[in-house]
Amino acid sequence: MTLLFILLVVVMVLAGAPLFAVIMAAAMTGFHAAEIDLSVVAIELYRIVDTPLLVALPLFTFSGYVLSAARTSQRLVDLVQALVGGMPAGLALVGFVACALFTALTGASGVTIVAIGALLLPALMSQGYGEKFSLGLVTSSGSLGLLIFPSVPLILYGVIAQQMDVGVPFAIVDLFKAGILPVLLMLSLLIAYTLWKYRGGGLQRQPFSMVELKRALWAARYELPLPLVVLGGVFSGLFAISEAAAVTAVYVTIAEVLLYRDVPLKALPQLIIDSMVMVGGILLILGVALGFTNYLIDVQIPQQLFDFMQGYVESPLMFLLLLNVLLLVLGAILDIFAAIVIMVPLLLPVAVGYGINPVHLGIIFLANMQIGYFTPPIGMNLFIASYRFRKSMVELYSACGPYFLVLLVAVLLITYVPWLSMVFVQ
């Protein structure tokens, strides 16, 4: 049966079949071999509709598309630069923070490289930062926001983990709380690396200007309340995640279409179509993946995998090390949504067997995935940056190397110091 699975997957992949078709075929083949009615796959697809939390995915995704189409990236960079641009290595700090926030808002690391990278790269070089350093910054920082609310991948991980009902129960908001310190750790290490690299000076500094700060605050006056309202509502318990998504979608539409008028009203239908096509693909993959997950559980594949692992890996610390290696490789070759829906059902029961909290696993998973975005040889952000900035892949490999090492240190700390992820989780 295992050989049939492998043969089926290989043939369909080589034939160019879409991911959902590969997963569905594997699930149906497995259920048929186990003499289980194939309607179970359709039932899983329907069960997705009955998951209230999934309402958040299309709403947050639509909000991200609207923000990407507006001049939000310019206003965000201007505001962060007015606040911290006068500090040592201030413009680099602007880049790290602005990229992280923009990725969190839009849910797309590649969009951040295109939108903010185009603003930051010439600015960094004009203030004395080397081209190699600047290229590495805009390429690697595009994925920093995956652990920040309202990150769509983090919500998706939570949905899948909750559907499996394995380990300690948790709420989606716990994942967002768990991501706070890991993100601050990553930013701190990146800033420390920048200060060390340019410790000899040679950088221009933009003096703090209250006039510029007031101008930037006024320019962002309609967008600034959004994170305060949504984050305050979610963390205080006033909003559920789905309600926060609805508030975000309405607020963003009013701000960008009616108040800023960055997005013409006639452009909204196309933005809706584009965002819902993406969401539809995610939900279809998620539905068939949950059907496949049920098959794996029925035939006890996760338990067999755990038993096999225990025969060779007794220590949870060694398991976590192997997990990091696996996730770094997967992050470099798989889209993050595909990696989540395919790997979480396999890895979560095994990790719980080693005593790892599902919330901690989620932070480890996405922290590795964000490094995978720019891991040679085929990290997605490398290709996007190569196309956007007209640089060779070899140049980008070299530029991103130091950032990879810095963030790898952060990932190891996040992995082996659970307190960083769990301190705010009740």
NORHU-V663380 format. One record per residue. N is the residue number from 1. RES is the residue in three letters. NEAR is the number of other C-alpha atoms within 12 Angstrom. D_LAST is the distance of its C-alpha to the last C-alpha in Angstrom with 2 decimals. Layout:
n->N res->RES near->NEAR d_last->D_LAST
n->N res->RES near->NEAR d_last->D_LAST
This chain:
n->1 res->MET near->15 d_last->43.17
n->2 res->THR near->15 d_last->41.19
n->3 res->LEU near->12 d_last->44.29
n->4 res->LEU near->16 d_last->44.67
n->5 res->PHE near->23 d_last->41.15
n->6 res->ILE near->18 d_last->41.79
n->7 res->LEU near->17 d_last->45.24
n->8 res->LEU near->25 d_last->44.05
n->9 res->VAL near->26 d_last->41.32
n->10 res->VAL near->19 d_last->43.73
n->11 res->VAL near->17 d_last->46.50
n->12 res->MET near->21 d_last->44.39
n->13 res->VAL near->19 d_last->42.86
n->14 res->LEU near->13 d_last->46.36
n->15 res->ALA near->13 d_last->47.65
n->16 res->GLY near->13 d_last->45.16
n->17 res->ALA near->17 d_last->43.22
n->18 res->PRO near->19 d_last->40.07
n->19 res->LEU near->31 d_last->36.73
n->20 res->PHE near->32 d_last->35.99
n->21 res->ALA near->27 d_last->39.42
n->22 res->VAL near->31 d_last->38.88
n->23 res->ILE near->36 d_last->35.60
n->24 res->MET near->39 d_last->37.16
n->25 res->ALA near->32 d_last->40.27
n->26 res->ALA near->39 d_last->38.37
n->27 res->ALA near->40 d_last->36.38
n->28 res->MET near->31 d_last->39.59
n->29 res->THR near->31 d_last->41.51
n->30 res->GLY near->34 d_last->38.98
n->31 res->PHE near->28 d_last->38.86
n->32 res->HIS near->19 d_last->42.65
n->33 res->ALA near->18 d_last->43.12
n->34 res->ALA near->16 d_last->40.87
n->35 res->GLU near->15 d_last->42.97
n->36 res->ILE near->18 d_last->40.09
n->37 res->ASP near->17 d_last->41.02
n->38 res->LEU near->25 d_last->40.32
n->39 res->SER near->18 d_last->39.19
n->40 res->VAL near->26 d_last->35.71
n->41 res->VAL near->34 d_last->35.37
n->42 res->ALA near->22 d_last->36.36
n->43 res->ILE near->19 d_last->33.93
n->44 res->GLU near->29 d_last->31.05
n->45 res->LEU near->25 d_last->32.39
n->46 res->TYR near->19 d_last->32.51
n->47 res->ARG near->21 d_last->29.01
n->48 res->ILE near->28 d_last->27.76
n->49 res->VAL near->18 d_last->29.34
n->50 res->ASP near->14 d_last->27.29
n->51 res->THR near->22 d_last->23.88
n->52 res->PRO near->17 d_last->22.91
n->53 res->LEU near->31 d_last->20.51
n->54 res->LEU near->37 d_last->23.50
n->55 res->VAL near->30 d_last->25.15
n->56 res->ALA near->36 d_last->23.09
n->57 res->LEU near->42 d_last->24.86
n->58 res->PRO near->36 d_last->28.41
n->59 res->LEU near->38 d_last->27.54
n->60 res->PHE near->45 d_last->25.67
n->61 res->THR near->42 d_last->28.42
n->62 res->PHE near->39 d_last->31.15
n->63 res->SER near->45 d_last->29.67
n->64 res->GLY near->43 d_last->29.72
n->65 res->TYR near->40 d_last->33.33
n->66 res->VAL near->42 d_last->34.39
n->67 res->LEU near->45 d_last->32.88
n->68 res->SER near->37 d_last->34.60
n->69 res->ALA near->33 d_last->37.87
n->70 res->ALA near->32 d_last->37.70
n->71 res->ARG near->27 d_last->38.20
n->72 res->THR near->41 d_last->34.51
n->73 res->SER near->40 d_last->34.63
n->74 res->GLN near->30 d_last->37.48
n->75 res->ARG near->32 d_last->35.89
n->76 res->LEU near->41 d_last->32.59
n->77 res->VAL near->40 d_last->34.53
n->78 res->ASP near->32 d_last->36.72
n->79 res->LEU near->35 d_last->33.88
n->80 res->VAL near->34 d_last->31.97
n->81 res->GLN near->38 d_last->35.35
n->82 res->ALA near->33 d_last->36.30
n->83 res->LEU near->29 d_last->33.11
n->84 res->VAL near->29 d_last->33.01
n->85 res->GLY near->33 d_last->36.26
n->86 res->GLY near->25 d_last->38.04
n->87 res->MET near->23 d_last->35.83
n->88 res->PRO near->28 d_last->37.07
n->89 res->ALA near->35 d_last->36.73
n->90 res->GLY near->35 d_last->35.47
n->91 res->LEU near->43 d_last->36.59
n->92 res->ALA near->48 d_last->34.72
n->93 res->LEU near->37 d_last->31.55
n->94 res->VAL near->42 d_last->32.45
n->95 res->GLY near->51 d_last->32.73
n->96 res->PHE near->48 d_last->29.39
n->97 res->VAL near->42 d_last->27.46
n->98 res->ALA near->44 d_last->29.62
n->99 res->CYS near->46 d_last->29.44
n->100 res->ALA near->44 d_last->25.66
n->101 res->LEU near->39 d_last->25.38
n->102 res->PHE near->47 d_last->28.25
n->103 res->THR near->46 d_last->26.94
n->104 res->ALA near->40 d_last->23.60
n->105 res->LEU near->46 d_last->25.68
n->106 res->THR near->46 d_last->28.29
n->107 res->GLY near->45 d_last->26.43
n->108 res->ALA near->44 d_last->29.51
n->109 res->SER near->46 d_last->30.01
n->110 res->GLY near->40 d_last->33.75
n->111 res->VAL near->34 d_last->34.16
n->112 res->THR near->49 d_last->32.72
n->113 res->ILE near->46 d_last->35.36
n->114 res->VAL near->32 d_last->38.10
n->115 res->ALA near->37 d_last->37.13
n->116 res->ILE near->42 d_last->35.84
n->117 res->GLY near->41 d_last->37.57
n->118 res->ALA near->28 d_last->40.90
n->119 res->LEU near->31 d_last->40.22
n->120 res->LEU near->42 d_last->38.82
n->121 res->LEU near->33 d_last->41.16
n->122 res->PRO near->21 d_last->44.37
n->123 res->ALA near->31 d_last->42.67
n->124 res->LEU near->36 d_last->41.27
n->125 res->MET near->24 d_last->44.67
n->126 res->SER near->19 d_last->46.50
n->127 res->GLN near->26 d_last->44.57
n->128 res->GLY near->23 d_last->45.50
n->129 res->TYR near->30 d_last->42.71
n->130 res->GLY near->23 d_last->44.29
n->131 res->GLU near->25 d_last->44.52
n->132 res->LYS near->27 d_last->42.77
n->133 res->PHE near->33 d_last->39.82
n->134 res->SER near->40 d_last->39.64
n->135 res->LEU near->45 d_last->39.85
n->136 res->GLY near->45 d_last->37.05
n->137 res->LEU near->52 d_last->34.82
n->138 res->VAL near->53 d_last->35.30
n->139 res->THR near->57 d_last->35.10
n->140 res->SER near->52 d_last->31.95
n->141 res->SER near->53 d_last->29.97
n->142 res->GLY near->47 d_last->30.23
n->143 res->SER near->53 d_last->27.24
n->144 res->LEU near->52 d_last->24.82
n->145 res->GLY near->43 d_last->23.11
n->146 res->LEU near->48 d_last->21.76
n->147 res->LEU near->46 d_last->18.18
n->148 res->ILE near->39 d_last->18.46
n->149 res->PHE near->43 d_last->17.91
n->150 res->PRO near->44 d_last->19.84
n->151 res->SER near->43 d_last->20.72
n->152 res->VAL near->45 d_last->22.38
n->153 res->PRO near->48 d_last->21.99
n->154 res->LEU near->45 d_last->18.19
n->155 res->ILE near->42 d_last->18.37
n->156 res->LEU near->43 d_last->20.93
n->157 res->TYR near->45 d_last->18.94
n->158 res->GLY near->41 d_last->16.12
n->159 res->VAL near->39 d_last->18.91
n->160 res->ILE near->40 d_last->20.56
n->161 res->ALA near->40 d_last->17.61
n->162 res->GLN near->28 d_last->16.68
n->163 res->GLN near->32 d_last->20.41
n->164 res->MET near->31 d_last->20.64
n->165 res->ASP near->20 d_last->18.03
n->166 res->VAL near->28 d_last->17.64
n->167 res->GLY near->23 d_last->14.90
n->168 res->VAL near->24 d_last->11.32
n->169 res->PRO near->21 d_last->10.96
n->170 res->PHE near->28 d_last->9.06
n->171 res->ALA near->29 d_last->10.08
n->172 res->ILE near->37 d_last->12.38
n->173 res->VAL near->36 d_last->10.74
n->174 res->ASP near->34 d_last->7.92
n->175 res->LEU near->47 d_last->11.13
n->176 res->PHE near->40 d_last->12.46
n->177 res->LYS near->33 d_last->9.75
n->178 res->ALA near->38 d_last->10.17
n->179 res->GLY near->42 d_last->13.87
n->180 res->ILE near->29 d_last->14.26
n->181 res->LEU near->29 d_last->15.02
n->182 res->PRO near->43 d_last->16.93
n->183 res->VAL near->39 d_last->19.12
n->184 res->LEU near->25 d_last->19.82
n->185 res->LEU near->28 d_last->20.73
n->186 res->MET near->41 d_last->23.11
n->187 res->LEU near->34 d_last->24.70
n->188 res->SER near->22 d_last->25.16
n->189 res->LEU near->27 d_last->26.89
n->190 res->LEU near->36 d_last->29.06
n->191 res->ILE near->31 d_last->30.11
n->192 res->ALA near->23 d_last->30.87
n->193 res->TYR near->25 d_last->33.00
n->194 res->THR near->32 d_last->34.83
n->195 res->LEU near->23 d_last->35.61
n->196 res->TRP near->14 d_last->36.86
n->197 res->LYS near->21 d_last->39.00
n->198 res->TYR near->22 d_last->40.65
n->199 res->ARG near->14 d_last->40.79
n->200 res->GLY near->11 d_last->44.55
n->201 res->GLY near->16 d_last->44.43
n->202 res->GLY near->17 d_last->46.48
n->203 res->LEU near->27 d_last->44.00
n->204 res->GLN near->22 d_last->44.87
n->205 res->ARG near->25 d_last->42.46
n->206 res->GLN near->23 d_last->42.27
n->207 res->PRO near->20 d_last->42.36
n->208 res->PHE near->20 d_last->39.89
n->209 res->SER near->19 d_last->41.50
n->210 res->MET near->16 d_last->40.37
n->211 res->VAL near->14 d_last->42.71
n->212 res->GLU near->22 d_last->41.05
n->213 res->LEU near->26 d_last->37.56
n->214 res->LYS near->17 d_last->38.78
n->215 res->ARG near->18 d_last->40.44
n->216 res->ALA near->26 d_last->37.35
n->217 res->LEU near->24 d_last->35.18
n->218 res->TRP near->20 d_last->37.86
n->219 res->ALA near->25 d_last->38.17
n->220 res->ALA near->29 d_last->34.45
n->221 res->ARG near->21 d_last->34.35
n->222 res->TYR near->27 d_last->33.55
n->223 res->GLU near->32 d_last->30.84
n->224 res->LEU near->23 d_last->28.94
n->225 res->PRO near->20 d_last->27.41
n->226 res->LEU near->29 d_last->25.96
n->227 res->PRO near->26 d_last->22.83
n->228 res->LEU near->18 d_last->22.30
n->229 res->VAL near->23 d_last->22.65
n->230 res->VAL near->33 d_last->20.68
n->231 res->LEU near->28 d_last->17.73
n->232 res->GLY near->19 d_last->17.72
n->233 res->GLY near->23 d_last->18.00
n->234 res->VAL near->28 d_last->15.23
n->235 res->PHE near->25 d_last->12.51
n->236 res->SER near->16 d_last->13.84
n->237 res->GLY near->18 d_last->13.85
n->238 res->LEU near->16 d_last->17.65
n->239 res->PHE near->21 d_last->18.28
n->240 res->ALA near->25 d_last->17.24
n->241 res->ILE near->39 d_last->17.69
n->242 res->SER near->28 d_last->21.20
n->243 res->GLU near->26 d_last->22.11
n->244 res->ALA near->36 d_last->21.10
n->245 res->ALA near->39 d_last->23.35
n->246 res->ALA near->26 d_last->26.16
n->247 res->VAL near->30 d_last->25.96
n->248 res->THR near->41 d_last->26.06
n->249 res->ALA near->34 d_last->29.05
n->250 res->VAL near->22 d_last->30.99
n->251 res->TYR near->31 d_last->30.38
n->252 res->VAL near->42 d_last->31.32
n->253 res->THR near->38 d_last->34.40
n->254 res->ILE near->25 d_last->35.62
n->255 res->ALA near->32 d_last->35.08
n->256 res->GLU near->33 d_last->36.74
n->257 res->VAL near->26 d_last->39.41
n->258 res->LEU near->18 d_last->40.47
n->259 res->LEU near->20 d_last->39.58
n->260 res->TYR near->27 d_last->39.94
n->261 res->ARG near->23 d_last->42.18
n->262 res->ASP near->26 d_last->41.24
n->263 res->VAL near->27 d_last->40.95
n->264 res->PRO near->21 d_last->44.01
n->265 res->LEU near->20 d_last->43.53
n->266 res->LYS near->12 d_last->45.66
n->267 res->ALA near->20 d_last->43.27
n->268 res->LEU near->27 d_last->40.34
n->269 res->PRO near->17 d_last->41.64
n->270 res->GLN near->18 d_last->41.82
n->271 res->LEU near->28 d_last->38.32
n->272 res->ILE near->27 d_last->37.07
n->273 res->ILE near->18 d_last->39.06
n->274 res->ASP near->22 d_last->37.94
n->275 res->SER near->30 d_last->34.21
n->276 res->MET near->25 d_last->34.47
n->277 res->VAL near->18 d_last->36.52
n->278 res->MET near->26 d_last->33.73
n->279 res->VAL near->30 d_last->31.11
n->280 res->GLY near->24 d_last->33.56
n->281 res->GLY near->22 d_last->33.89
n->282 res->ILE near->33 d_last->30.15
n->283 res->LEU near->33 d_last->29.80
n->284 res->LEU near->33 d_last->32.91
n->285 res->ILE near->35 d_last->31.71
n->286 res->LEU near->44 d_last->28.31
n->287 res->GLY near->39 d_last->30.14
n->288 res->VAL near->38 d_last->32.51
n->289 res->ALA near->42 d_last->29.87
n->290 res->LEU near->41 d_last->27.90
n->291 res->GLY near->41 d_last->31.26
n->292 res->PHE near->42 d_last->31.84
n->293 res->THR near->40 d_last->28.39
n->294 res->ASN near->33 d_last->29.41
n->295 res->TYR near->34 d_last->32.60
n->296 res->LEU near->32 d_last->30.92
n->297 res->ILE near->26 d_last->28.74
n->298 res->ASP near->19 d_last->31.88
n->299 res->VAL near->22 d_last->33.83
n->300 res->GLN near->18 d_last->30.95
n->301 res->ILE near->23 d_last->31.17
n->302 res->PRO near->29 d_last->27.56
n->303 res->GLN near->24 d_last->28.20
n->304 res->GLN near->20 d_last->31.56
n->305 res->LEU near->24 d_last->30.12
n->306 res->PHE near->26 d_last->27.61
n->307 res->ASP near->19 d_last->30.51
n->308 res->PHE near->14 d_last->32.66
n->309 res->MET near->25 d_last->30.15
n->310 res->GLN near->19 d_last->29.72
n->311 res->GLY near->12 d_last->33.49
n->312 res->TYR near->14 d_last->33.48
n->313 res->VAL near->20 d_last->30.03
n->314 res->GLU near->17 d_last->28.56
n->315 res->SER near->18 d_last->26.18
n->316 res->PRO near->24 d_last->22.77
n->317 res->LEU near->20 d_last->23.68
n->318 res->MET near->19 d_last->26.91
n->319 res->PHE near->29 d_last->25.31
n->320 res->LEU near->35 d_last->23.05
n->321 res->LEU near->24 d_last->26.24
n->322 res->LEU near->21 d_last->28.12
n->323 res->LEU near->36 d_last->25.33
n->324 res->ASN near->34 d_last->25.59
n->325 res->VAL near->25 d_last->29.36
n->326 res->LEU near->23 d_last->29.25
n->327 res->LEU near->38 d_last->26.92
n->328 res->LEU near->36 d_last->29.06
n->329 res->VAL near->28 d_last->32.12
n->330 res->LEU near->35 d_last->30.70
n->331 res->GLY near->36 d_last->29.55
n->332 res->ALA near->28 d_last->33.15
n->333 res->ILE near->26 d_last->34.81
n->334 res->LEU near->28 d_last->32.57
n->335 res->ASP near->30 d_last->31.35
n->336 res->ILE near->42 d_last->27.58
n->337 res->PHE near->39 d_last->27.38
n->338 res->ALA near->31 d_last->29.70
n->339 res->ALA near->37 d_last->27.78
n->340 res->ILE near->38 d_last->24.52
n->341 res->VAL near->41 d_last->26.24
n->342 res->ILE near->38 d_last->28.41
n->343 res->MET near->37 d_last->26.30
n->344 res->VAL near->43 d_last->22.74
n->345 res->PRO near->41 d_last->24.12
n->346 res->LEU near->34 d_last->25.89
n->347 res->LEU near->42 d_last->23.40
n->348 res->LEU near->42 d_last->20.11
n->349 res->PRO near->34 d_last->21.48
n->350 res->VAL near->35 d_last->23.07
n->351 res->ALA near->41 d_last->20.03
n->352 res->VAL near->31 d_last->17.98
n->353 res->GLY near->27 d_last->21.08
n->354 res->TYR near->27 d_last->20.74
n->355 res->GLY near->24 d_last->17.20
n->356 res->ILE near->32 d_last->15.59
n->357 res->ASN near->32 d_last->12.24
n->358 res->PRO near->42 d_last->13.29
n->359 res->VAL near->46 d_last->11.09
n->360 res->HIS near->44 d_last->12.69
n->361 res->LEU near->45 d_last->15.94
n->362 res->GLY near->48 d_last->15.90
n->363 res->ILE near->48 d_last->15.77
n->364 res->ILE near->49 d_last->18.45
n->365 res->PHE near->46 d_last->20.46
n->366 res->LEU near->49 d_last->20.77
n->367 res->ALA near->44 d_last->21.28
n->368 res->ASN near->44 d_last->24.18
n->369 res->MET near->48 d_last->25.44
n->370 res->GLN near->50 d_last->25.83
n->371 res->ILE near->50 d_last->27.98
n->372 res->GLY near->43 d_last->29.83
n->373 res->TYR near->45 d_last->31.01
n->374 res->PHE near->51 d_last->33.40
n->375 res->THR near->41 d_last->33.98
n->376 res->PRO near->29 d_last->37.75
n->377 res->PRO near->25 d_last->39.77
n->378 res->ILE near->27 d_last->38.50
n->379 res->GLY near->36 d_last->35.22
n->380 res->MET near->36 d_last->35.35
n->381 res->ASN near->48 d_last->35.05
n->382 res->LEU near->45 d_last->38.02
n->383 res->PHE near->30 d_last->40.24
n->384 res->ILE near->32 d_last->39.15
n->385 res->ALA near->43 d_last->39.78
n->386 res->SER near->29 d_last->43.04
n->387 res->TYR near->18 d_last->44.30
n->388 res->ARG near->26 d_last->43.14
n->389 res->PHE near->30 d_last->44.47
n->390 res->ARG near->16 d_last->47.34
n->391 res->LYS near->22 d_last->46.42
n->392 res->SER near->19 d_last->46.96
n->393 res->MET near->29 d_last->44.16
n->394 res->VAL near->20 d_last->45.33
n->395 res->GLU near->25 d_last->44.89
n->396 res->LEU near->40 d_last->41.33
n->397 res->TYR near->31 d_last->40.53
n->398 res->SER near->28 d_last->41.76
n->399 res->ALA near->31 d_last->40.02
n->400 res->CYS near->38 d_last->36.55
n->401 res->GLY near->27 d_last->36.87
n->402 res->PRO near->29 d_last->35.54
n->403 res->TYR near->43 d_last->32.53
n->404 res->PHE near->37 d_last->31.81
n->405 res->LEU near->23 d_last->31.89
n->406 res->VAL near->28 d_last->29.70
n->407 res->LEU near->40 d_last->26.97
n->408 res->LEU near->33 d_last->27.39
n->409 res->VAL near->26 d_last->26.53
n->410 res->ALA near->33 d_last->23.33
n->411 res->VAL near->41 d_last->22.50
n->412 res->LEU near->31 d_last->23.24
n->413 res->LEU near->28 d_last->20.97
n->414 res->ILE near->37 d_last->18.08
n->415 res->THR near->37 d_last->19.02
n->416 res->TYR near->27 d_last->19.53
n->417 res->VAL near->24 d_last->16.90
n->418 res->PRO near->30 d_last->13.53
n->419 res->TRP near->22 d_last->11.98
n->420 res->LEU near->29 d_last->13.32
n->421 res->SER near->37 d_last->11.27
n->422 res->MET near->31 d_last->7.93
n->423 res->VAL near->20 d_last->7.91
n->424 res->PHE near->21 d_last->6.42
n->425 res->VAL near->27 d_last->3.79
n->426 res->GLN near->16 d_last->0.00
